[in-house]
């Protein structure tokens, strides 16, 4: 079975988004730092409410999916379709913007720590104009599997360490077949996870560090770096001396043109211009 190796490291950089929320962005810093179908990965982590309290007031999206995953803290989602959701620490939200949605994500706390992630994953051209939808995934809906030296939470796809006991997460059946796992590992713990050959994949340690294990020399990956992986049927990595928390993300590439203008991601400039016109006319969705 072929094992994936580290091909590129994308360090995260500090940026501000929404109404001034401070975060770190790895994938998506510019159009050359994407990994089809992943468009962006942001991490927000702060004990200072001034860094997050203004939140993300109403803003539009079209043409892709946004996934928010919280480790600590609480957000409220509201959209122009009348949906309201409570995103709790340990939970996630998978939102398909489709043909259009205008939503807000605002903190439900005035103090204490907020720590989470949001990534954008592209939709194929045939799905970009489907109706918008979203799913709030509560913490108790996310399976957590104990493994030697730690644990793994399964949000999308399935955890499969090669022992034939695959554990599925709540998100299944999407066209890009995403895999989204959150590992918490003790120092020196080693993980082997199957990843569909041909799918794009990367690791993002958010605490501690790890080494990606191959037949050659292990390659280190520090916290807040996105480590892009080569093709292969599995990935193997080992937690550093302080242990690690790490996200593993994988999905099927689309191989389609990507034209992005802020919160709109389509296949052509004309489709972007139409999205802007629809938003201005109040007919985005």
Residue frames as qw, qx, qy, qz and C-alpha x, y, z in Angstrom:
[[0.000, 0.889, 0.458, 0.000, 0.00, 0.00, 0.00],
 [0.441, 0.455, -0.021, 0.773, 1.52, 3.34, -1.07],
 [0.396, -0.665, -0.407, 0.485, 2.18, 5.89, 1.67],
 [0.215, 0.913, 0.170, 0.303, 1.84, 9.62, 1.16],
 [0.602, -0.142, -0.168, 0.768, 4.73, 11.97, 1.79],
 [0.066, -0.835, -0.215, 0.503, 4.96, 15.69, 2.51],
 [0.586, 0.447, 0.368, 0.566, 5.27, 17.72, -0.70],
 [0.128, 0.563, 0.059, 0.815, 4.67, 21.29, 0.42],
 [0.311, -0.484, -0.595, 0.561, 4.26, 23.33, 3.59],
 [0.005, -0.671, -0.288, -0.683, 1.95, 26.35, 3.67],
 [0.261, -0.176, -0.568, 0.761, 2.60, 28.38, 6.85],
 [0.070, -0.817, -0.569, -0.067, -0.45, 30.23, 8.15],
 [0.262, 0.230, -0.072, 0.934, -0.33, 34.01, 8.27],
 [0.005, 0.499, 0.589, -0.636, -2.26, 36.45, 10.48],
 [0.034, -0.327, -0.482, -0.812, -5.22, 38.10, 8.75],
 [0.242, 0.253, 0.518, -0.780, -8.45, 39.83, 9.73],
 [0.142, -0.253, -0.771, -0.567, -11.89, 38.97, 8.38],
 [0.233, -0.679, -0.695, 0.037, -15.54, 39.65, 9.09],
 [0.136, -0.947, -0.125, -0.263, -15.87, 42.74, 11.30],
 [0.028, 0.806, -0.497, 0.320, -12.27, 42.48, 12.45],
 [0.934, -0.313, 0.162, -0.064, -11.93, 38.90, 13.71],
 [0.026, 0.733, -0.674, -0.090, -8.25, 38.01, 14.05],
 [0.961, 0.029, 0.257, -0.093, -7.36, 34.63, 12.58],
 [0.255, -0.527, 0.699, 0.410, -4.64, 32.72, 10.76],
 [0.802, 0.496, 0.051, -0.327, -5.01, 31.63, 7.13],
 [0.499, -0.320, 0.717, 0.365, -3.01, 28.86, 5.46],
 [0.326, 0.335, 0.753, 0.463, -4.78, 27.60, 2.33],
 [0.118, 0.828, 0.528, 0.148, -6.39, 30.46, 0.45],
 [0.329, -0.618, 0.002, 0.714, -3.88, 33.23, 1.12],
 [0.273, 0.536, -0.346, -0.720, -3.95, 33.69, -2.65],
 [0.847, 0.317, -0.050, -0.424, -5.15, 31.78, -5.70],
 [0.573, 0.477, -0.665, 0.041, -1.90, 29.78, -5.94],
 [0.007, -0.240, 0.845, -0.478, -2.19, 28.49, -2.38],
 [0.788, -0.022, 0.122, -0.603, -5.25, 26.31, -2.83],
 [0.130, -0.205, 0.967, 0.080, -5.59, 22.54, -3.01],
 [0.581, 0.024, -0.404, -0.706, -8.44, 21.51, -5.32],
 [0.074, -0.705, -0.499, -0.498, -11.20, 21.30, -4.10],
 [0.448, -0.660, -0.373, 0.473, -10.12, 23.11, -0.88],
 [0.262, 0.810, 0.165, 0.499, -10.25, 26.87, -1.31],
 [0.058, -0.691, 0.323, -0.644, -9.33, 28.14, 2.15],
 [0.696, -0.390, -0.564, 0.213, -8.52, 27.14, 5.73],
 [0.084, -0.689, 0.231, -0.682, -8.75, 29.63, 8.62],
 [0.589, -0.325, -0.652, 0.350, -8.00, 29.08, 12.30],
 [0.186, -0.718, 0.075, -0.666, -9.26, 31.48, 14.95],
 [0.739, -0.320, -0.511, 0.300, -7.92, 31.08, 18.48],
 [0.128, 0.481, -0.257, 0.829, -7.91, 33.73, 21.20],
 [0.355, -0.465, -0.694, 0.421, -8.62, 34.34, 24.88],
 [0.060, -0.290, -0.108, 0.949, -9.09, 38.04, 24.15],
 [0.371, 0.632, 0.663, -0.153, -12.69, 38.91, 23.21],
 [0.154, 0.781, -0.133, -0.590, -11.48, 41.99, 21.33],
 [0.113, -0.335, 0.797, 0.490, -10.06, 39.54, 18.76],
 [0.013, -0.199, -0.927, -0.317, -13.44, 37.94, 17.98],
 [0.157, 0.445, 0.652, -0.594, -16.37, 39.77, 19.58],
 [0.334, 0.450, -0.144, -0.816, -17.36, 41.68, 16.40],
 [0.670, 0.194, 0.711, -0.086, -17.89, 38.36, 14.62],
 [0.167, 0.024, 0.704, 0.690, -19.01, 37.93, 11.03],
 [0.403, 0.423, 0.316, -0.747, -22.07, 40.13, 10.33],
 [0.747, 0.476, 0.432, -0.172, -24.39, 39.31, 7.40],
 [0.026, 0.590, -0.602, -0.537, -22.50, 38.49, 4.22],
 [0.850, 0.343, -0.025, -0.398, -23.26, 36.50, 1.03],
 [0.363, -0.349, 0.823, 0.264, -21.88, 33.29, -0.45],
 [0.824, 0.419, 0.026, -0.380, -22.43, 31.43, -3.71],
 [0.688, 0.567, -0.440, -0.111, -20.89, 28.38, -5.36],
 [0.439, 0.326, -0.774, 0.319, -19.18, 26.41, -2.58],
 [0.721, -0.535, -0.438, -0.054, -19.48, 24.93, 0.92],
 [0.012, -0.662, 0.484, -0.572, -18.32, 26.40, 4.22],
 [0.795, -0.288, -0.526, 0.091, -17.43, 24.10, 7.10],
 [0.149, -0.704, 0.381, -0.581, -16.99, 25.49, 10.61],
 [0.801, -0.191, -0.545, 0.156, -15.58, 23.31, 13.39],
 [0.269, -0.800, 0.229, -0.485, -15.36, 24.54, 16.97],
 [0.574, 0.066, -0.709, 0.404, -12.99, 23.30, 19.65],
 [0.245, -0.424, -0.573, 0.657, -14.02, 25.89, 22.24],
 [0.106, 0.242, 0.027, -0.964, -16.64, 28.63, 22.33],
 [0.345, 0.546, 0.749, -0.150, -20.07, 29.29, 20.85],
 [0.032, 0.112, -0.374, -0.920, -21.33, 30.90, 17.65],
 [0.489, 0.506, 0.584, -0.404, -24.84, 31.62, 16.40],
 [0.171, 0.047, 0.678, 0.713, -25.65, 31.20, 12.72],
 [0.398, 0.617, 0.471, -0.489, -28.53, 33.12, 11.14],
 [0.252, -0.004, 0.628, 0.736, -29.43, 33.43, 7.47],
 [0.321, 0.164, -0.108, -0.926, -31.91, 35.18, 5.20],
 [0.483, -0.109, -0.769, -0.404, -33.80, 31.92, 4.70],
 [0.644, -0.532, -0.013, -0.550, -34.90, 32.00, 8.34],
 [0.868, -0.090, -0.444, 0.205, -32.51, 29.42, 9.74],
 [0.244, -0.803, 0.405, -0.363, -30.91, 29.89, 13.16],
 [0.907, -0.008, -0.395, 0.143, -28.29, 27.50, 14.53],
 [0.467, -0.818, 0.319, -0.103, -26.16, 27.23, 17.65],
 [0.766, 0.418, -0.435, 0.223, -22.61, 26.09, 16.94],
 [0.680, -0.710, 0.152, -0.103, -21.15, 24.75, 20.20],
 [0.065, -0.687, 0.724, -0.005, -17.63, 23.86, 21.25],
 [0.420, -0.125, 0.899, -0.007, -16.97, 20.36, 19.94],
 [0.600, 0.546, 0.556, -0.180, -19.57, 20.76, 17.20],
 [0.276, -0.119, 0.554, 0.776, -19.54, 21.65, 13.52],
 [0.513, 0.632, 0.302, -0.496, -21.64, 23.21, 10.80],
 [0.388, 0.011, 0.708, 0.590, -21.62, 22.11, 7.18],
 [0.348, 0.694, 0.273, -0.568, -23.24, 24.77, 4.99],
 [0.479, 0.255, 0.626, 0.560, -23.81, 24.48, 1.25],
 [0.084, 0.477, 0.040, -0.874, -24.13, 27.99, -0.15],
 [0.468, 0.460, 0.729, 0.194, -25.24, 26.68, -3.54],
 [0.276, 0.664, 0.406, 0.564, -26.99, 29.38, -5.58],
 [0.091, 0.544, -0.157, 0.820, -26.79, 31.80, -2.69],
 [0.559, -0.635, -0.514, 0.144, -27.15, 32.52, 0.99],
 [0.054, 0.675, -0.240, 0.696, -26.71, 35.59, 3.17],
 [0.772, -0.472, -0.420, 0.076, -25.76, 34.64, 6.69],
 [0.094, -0.800, 0.398, -0.439, -24.05, 35.83, 9.86],
 [0.807, -0.143, -0.504, 0.272, -21.84, 34.05, 12.38],
 [0.134, -0.752, 0.226, -0.605, -21.72, 35.87, 15.70],
 [0.342, 0.131, -0.812, 0.454, -20.11, 34.81, 19.01],
 [0.597, -0.608, -0.387, -0.353, -22.48, 33.90, 21.83],
 [0.723, -0.446, -0.279, 0.448, -19.95, 34.85, 24.52],
 [0.012, 0.984, -0.040, 0.173, -18.47, 38.03, 25.88],
 [0.215, -0.756, 0.612, -0.085, -15.32, 36.49, 27.32],
 [0.797, -0.204, 0.568, 0.013, -13.29, 33.24, 27.60],
 [0.249, -0.363, 0.726, 0.528, -11.55, 31.32, 24.83],
 [0.754, 0.527, 0.129, -0.369, -12.77, 30.92, 21.27],
 [0.200, -0.464, 0.785, 0.358, -10.97, 28.35, 19.13],
 [0.748, 0.377, 0.519, -0.168, -12.12, 26.89, 15.87],
 [0.287, -0.193, 0.663, 0.664, -11.64, 26.52, 12.14],
 [0.632, 0.595, 0.276, -0.413, -13.42, 27.28, 8.92],
 [0.297, -0.222, 0.709, 0.601, -12.58, 25.81, 5.55],
 [0.595, 0.515, -0.011, -0.617, -14.16, 26.33, 2.16],
 [0.459, -0.050, 0.843, 0.276, -14.60, 23.43, -0.21],
 [0.258, 0.263, -0.409, -0.834, -15.57, 23.98, -3.83],
 [0.693, 0.314, 0.552, -0.342, -18.70, 22.63, -5.50],
 [0.408, 0.102, 0.712, 0.562, -18.70, 21.10, -8.99],
 [0.125, 0.034, -0.294, -0.947, -20.21, 23.27, -11.71],
 [0.378, -0.328, -0.746, -0.440, -23.36, 21.14, -11.84],
 [0.459, -0.557, -0.651, 0.234, -24.05, 21.86, -8.14],
 [0.273, 0.004, -0.182, 0.945, -23.13, 25.51, -7.83],
 [0.313, -0.184, -0.132, -0.922, -26.70, 26.71, -8.38],
 [0.471, -0.372, -0.797, -0.072, -28.54, 24.17, -6.24],
 [0.421, -0.800, -0.170, -0.392, -30.59, 25.42, -3.28],
 [0.083, 0.554, -0.610, 0.560, -28.67, 26.47, -0.19],
 [0.834, -0.416, -0.323, -0.165, -28.73, 24.20, 2.86],
 [0.106, 0.594, -0.648, 0.465, -26.87, 23.64, 6.10],
 [0.820, -0.326, -0.468, -0.041, -26.51, 21.16, 8.90],
 [0.261, -0.720, 0.474, -0.434, -25.62, 21.87, 12.50],
 [0.793, 0.027, -0.600, 0.107, -23.71, 18.91, 13.93],
 [0.546, -0.762, 0.159, -0.309, -23.87, 18.80, 17.72],
 [0.046, -0.642, 0.751, -0.146, -20.86, 17.54, 19.70],
 [0.610, -0.136, 0.740, -0.250, -22.58, 14.29, 20.65],
 [0.824, 0.500, 0.132, -0.230, -23.24, 13.53, 16.95],
 [0.423, 0.728, -0.539, 0.014, -19.52, 13.36, 16.18],
 [0.968, -0.182, -0.157, 0.069, -18.10, 9.89, 16.90],
 [0.065, -0.815, 0.554, -0.157, -14.92, 9.77, 18.96],
 [0.963, 0.069, -0.259, 0.035, -12.76, 6.68, 18.65],
 [0.514, -0.743, 0.422, 0.073, -10.05, 5.76, 21.14],
 [0.820, 0.487, -0.267, 0.137, -6.82, 4.72, 19.43],
 [0.814, -0.245, -0.184, 0.494, -3.40, 3.76, 20.83],
 [0.449, -0.129, -0.069, 0.881, -1.94, 6.91, 22.33],
 [0.109, 0.150, -0.001, -0.983, -4.93, 9.15, 21.78],
 [0.414, 0.526, 0.683, -0.291, -8.28, 9.59, 20.08],
 [0.085, 0.042, 0.531, 0.842, -9.87, 10.69, 16.81],
 [0.393, 0.518, 0.456, -0.608, -13.12, 12.56, 16.14],
 [0.292, 0.171, 0.769, 0.543, -14.77, 11.76, 12.79],
 [0.275, 0.496, 0.189, -0.802, -16.73, 14.61, 11.17],
 [0.701, 0.533, -0.133, -0.455, -16.83, 13.47, 7.53],
 [0.581, 0.425, -0.691, -0.067, -15.85, 10.26, 5.79],
 [0.921, -0.355, -0.130, -0.100, -14.60, 7.47, 8.01],
 [0.241, -0.723, 0.643, -0.073, -11.68, 6.69, 10.28],
 [0.985, 0.154, -0.067, -0.043, -9.94, 3.58, 8.96],
 [0.294, -0.775, 0.557, 0.055, -6.65, 2.64, 10.54],
 [0.438, 0.445, -0.748, -0.225, -6.39, -0.47, 8.38],
 [0.188, -0.126, 0.920, -0.318, -7.86, -2.95, 10.87],
 [0.172, -0.280, -0.852, -0.408, -11.12, -3.32, 8.96],
 [0.182, -0.631, -0.674, 0.339, -13.13, -1.43, 11.58],
 [0.139, 0.326, 0.210, 0.911, -14.00, 1.79, 9.73],
 [0.086, -0.588, -0.608, 0.526, -15.93, 4.32, 11.85],
 [0.217, 0.573, 0.446, 0.652, -18.09, 6.73, 9.79],
 [0.070, -0.206, -0.297, 0.930, -18.81, 10.35, 10.64],
 [0.335, 0.586, 0.572, -0.466, -22.10, 12.20, 10.24],
 [0.378, 0.707, -0.193, -0.566, -21.24, 13.80, 6.86],
 [0.517, -0.029, 0.809, 0.279, -21.50, 11.29, 4.02],
 [0.497, 0.552, 0.661, 0.105, -22.53, 11.12, 0.37],
 [0.138, 0.869, -0.041, -0.474, -21.19, 14.45, -0.92],
 [0.782, 0.622, -0.018, 0.022, -19.86, 14.66, -4.48],
 [0.274, 0.770, -0.524, 0.239, -16.30, 15.49, -3.34],
 [0.892, -0.185, -0.404, 0.087, -16.31, 12.59, -0.83],
 [0.023, 0.771, -0.410, 0.486, -14.63, 14.65, 1.93],
 [0.764, -0.246, -0.506, 0.316, -12.64, 13.14, 4.78],
 [0.088, -0.729, 0.221, -0.641, -12.41, 15.30, 7.92],
 [0.806, -0.331, -0.449, 0.200, -10.74, 13.90, 11.05],
 [0.149, -0.833, 0.304, -0.437, -9.49, 15.52, 14.26],
 [0.824, -0.041, -0.492, 0.279, -6.73, 13.58, 16.05],
 [0.348, -0.830, 0.306, -0.311, -5.58, 14.23, 19.64],
 [0.893, 0.162, -0.371, 0.193, -2.33, 12.34, 20.27],
 [0.650, -0.722, 0.161, 0.174, 0.11, 11.81, 23.13],
 [0.003, 0.790, -0.568, -0.231, 3.84, 12.23, 22.60],
 [0.125, -0.365, 0.899, 0.206, 5.21, 9.60, 20.23],
 [0.644, 0.318, 0.632, -0.292, 1.79, 8.18, 19.28],
 [0.037, -0.233, 0.699, 0.675, 1.67, 6.98, 15.68],
 [0.617, 0.445, 0.405, -0.506, -1.34, 6.92, 13.34],
 [0.129, -0.065, 0.784, 0.604, -1.93, 5.21, 10.02],
 [0.465, 0.502, 0.431, -0.588, -5.04, 6.31, 8.12],
 [0.471, 0.324, 0.699, 0.430, -6.36, 5.22, 4.74],
 [0.193, 0.633, 0.001, -0.750, -6.86, 8.06, 2.24],
 [0.760, 0.516, 0.392, -0.054, -8.50, 7.46, -1.13],
 [0.528, -0.132, 0.451, 0.707, -5.89, 7.40, -3.89],
 [0.226, 0.478, 0.502, 0.685, -6.23, 10.36, -6.22],
 [0.253, -0.889, -0.370, -0.096, -7.83, 12.58, -3.60],
 [0.214, 0.654, -0.292, 0.664, -6.13, 15.77, -2.45],
 [0.731, -0.561, -0.371, 0.115, -5.07, 15.66, 1.22],
 [0.249, 0.595, -0.379, 0.664, -3.30, 17.75, 3.84],
 [0.598, -0.449, -0.560, 0.357, -2.56, 17.79, 7.56],
 [0.013, -0.729, 0.071, -0.680, -2.94, 20.84, 9.82],
 [0.542, -0.275, -0.624, 0.492, -1.48, 20.55, 13.34],
 [0.183, -0.809, -0.153, -0.538, -3.16, 23.08, 15.63],
 [0.551, -0.755, 0.304, -0.184, -1.25, 22.10, 18.77],
 [0.744, -0.367, 0.517, 0.210, 2.17, 20.52, 19.23],
 [0.286, 0.627, -0.576, -0.439, 3.94, 19.05, 16.23],
 [0.920, 0.072, 0.373, -0.102, 4.25, 15.84, 14.25],
 [0.097, -0.484, 0.726, 0.479, 6.42, 14.00, 11.77],
 [0.828, 0.361, -0.050, -0.426, 5.10, 12.47, 8.57],
 [0.589, -0.354, 0.718, 0.111, 6.45, 8.94, 8.30],
 [0.770, 0.542, -0.206, -0.266, 7.59, 7.52, 4.96],
 [0.962, 0.039, -0.011, 0.269, 10.22, 5.02, 3.80],
 [0.478, 0.534, -0.192, 0.670, 12.59, 7.96, 3.64],
 [0.257, -0.002, -0.510, 0.821, 13.49, 10.40, 6.43],
 [0.092, -0.719, -0.662, 0.190, 10.49, 11.58, 8.55],
 [0.174, 0.453, 0.171, 0.857, 9.38, 15.11, 7.68],
 [0.149, -0.383, -0.607, 0.681, 8.45, 17.43, 10.58],
 [0.082, -0.598, -0.452, -0.657, 5.36, 19.64, 10.53],
 [0.142, -0.068, -0.517, 0.841, 4.84, 22.36, 13.13],
 [0.104, 0.642, 0.667, -0.363, 1.62, 23.80, 14.53],
 [0.260, 0.812, 0.171, -0.494, -0.30, 26.17, 12.27],
 [0.059, 0.458, -0.669, -0.583, 1.28, 24.85, 9.10],
 [0.861, 0.306, 0.167, -0.371, -0.72, 23.10, 6.38],
 [0.304, -0.423, 0.800, 0.299, 1.24, 20.09, 5.14],
 [0.740, 0.417, -0.159, -0.503, 0.17, 19.11, 1.60],
 [0.667, -0.234, 0.706, 0.032, 0.55, 15.39, 0.91],
 [0.158, 0.304, -0.766, -0.543, 1.51, 13.45, -2.19],
 [0.797, 0.000, -0.290, -0.530, -0.82, 10.89, -3.72],
 [0.171, 0.230, -0.933, 0.219, -1.12, 7.47, -2.12],
 [0.580, -0.356, -0.661, -0.317, -3.44, 5.08, -0.32],
 [0.639, -0.645, -0.381, 0.175, -2.56, 5.98, 3.25],
 [0.128, 0.772, -0.311, 0.540, -0.81, 8.53, 5.45],
 [0.783, -0.367, -0.405, 0.298, 1.26, 7.76, 8.53],
 [0.105, 0.730, -0.230, 0.635, 2.37, 10.31, 11.10],
 [0.656, -0.281, -0.558, 0.424, 3.81, 10.46, 14.62],
 [0.266, -0.938, -0.163, -0.150, 3.14, 13.02, 17.33],
 [0.367, 0.634, -0.401, 0.550, 6.04, 15.15, 18.54],
 [0.392, 0.048, -0.716, 0.576, 7.48, 15.35, 22.08],
 [0.211, 0.055, 0.422, -0.880, 4.55, 17.44, 23.35],
 [0.377, 0.450, 0.799, -0.132, 1.87, 15.43, 21.59],
 [0.024, 0.055, -0.386, -0.920, -0.35, 17.07, 19.01],
 [0.486, 0.551, 0.545, -0.404, -3.81, 18.01, 17.87],
 [0.078, -0.281, 0.620, 0.729, -4.10, 17.72, 14.09],
 [0.679, 0.471, 0.248, -0.506, -6.75, 17.91, 11.40],
 [0.313, -0.091, 0.810, 0.487, -6.61, 15.56, 8.42],
 [0.529, 0.583, 0.213, -0.579, -8.60, 16.72, 5.41],
 [0.235, -0.116, 0.811, 0.524, -9.04, 15.02, 2.04],
 [0.572, 0.552, 0.369, -0.482, -11.44, 15.28, -0.89],
 [0.665, 0.325, 0.557, 0.376, -11.80, 14.48, -4.57],
 [0.126, -0.364, 0.225, 0.895, -10.38, 17.20, -6.85],
 [0.532, 0.647, 0.406, -0.367, -12.82, 18.76, -9.34],
 [0.502, -0.021, 0.548, 0.669, -10.36, 19.78, -12.05],
 [0.223, 0.801, 0.506, 0.228, -12.57, 22.73, -13.05],
 [0.267, 0.487, -0.054, 0.830, -11.78, 26.43, -13.53],
 [0.379, -0.638, -0.523, 0.420, -12.01, 28.50, -10.35],
 [0.135, 0.517, 0.091, 0.840, -12.97, 32.17, -10.54],
 [0.415, -0.573, -0.591, 0.388, -13.32, 33.83, -7.15],
 [0.033, 0.562, -0.002, 0.827, -14.49, 37.28, -6.19],
 [0.318, -0.371, 0.474, -0.733, -14.59, 37.54, -2.39],
 [0.517, -0.041, 0.732, -0.441, -17.47, 35.35, -1.17],
 [0.815, 0.436, 0.083, -0.372, -18.44, 34.11, -4.65],
 [0.291, -0.411, 0.808, 0.307, -16.69, 31.13, -6.28],
 [0.782, 0.478, 0.205, -0.345, -17.79, 30.17, -9.78],
 [0.793, 0.058, 0.468, 0.386, -16.30, 28.76, -13.00],
 [0.438, 0.495, 0.330, 0.674, -16.38, 31.87, -15.21],
 [0.133, -0.079, -0.162, 0.975, -16.10, 35.65, -14.89],
 [0.353, -0.288, -0.422, -0.783, -19.61, 35.98, -16.34],
 [0.609, -0.456, -0.648, -0.036, -21.00, 33.81, -13.53],
 [0.410, -0.281, -0.410, 0.765, -19.25, 36.01, -10.98],
 [0.071, -0.072, -0.123, -0.987, -20.74, 39.14, -12.55],
 [0.509, -0.390, -0.574, -0.509, -24.16, 37.49, -12.41],
 [0.566, -0.409, -0.625, 0.350, -23.68, 36.66, -8.72],
 [0.212, -0.164, -0.215, 0.939, -22.81, 40.30, -7.98],
 [0.289, -0.195, -0.344, -0.872, -25.85, 41.53, -9.95],
 [0.577, -0.415, -0.672, -0.205, -28.11, 39.03, -8.16],
 [0.464, -0.344, -0.536, 0.616, -26.80, 40.12, -4.77],
 [0.040, -0.074, -0.035, 0.996, -27.33, 43.80, -5.55],
 [0.427, -0.200, -0.444, -0.762, -30.84, 43.06, -6.84],
 [0.521, -0.219, 0.555, -0.611, -31.76, 40.97, -3.81],
 [0.906, 0.191, -0.087, -0.368, -32.19, 37.81, -5.89],
 [0.040, 0.582, -0.812, 0.031, -29.05, 35.90, -4.85],
 [0.214, -0.029, 0.961, -0.176, -31.05, 32.91, -3.61]]
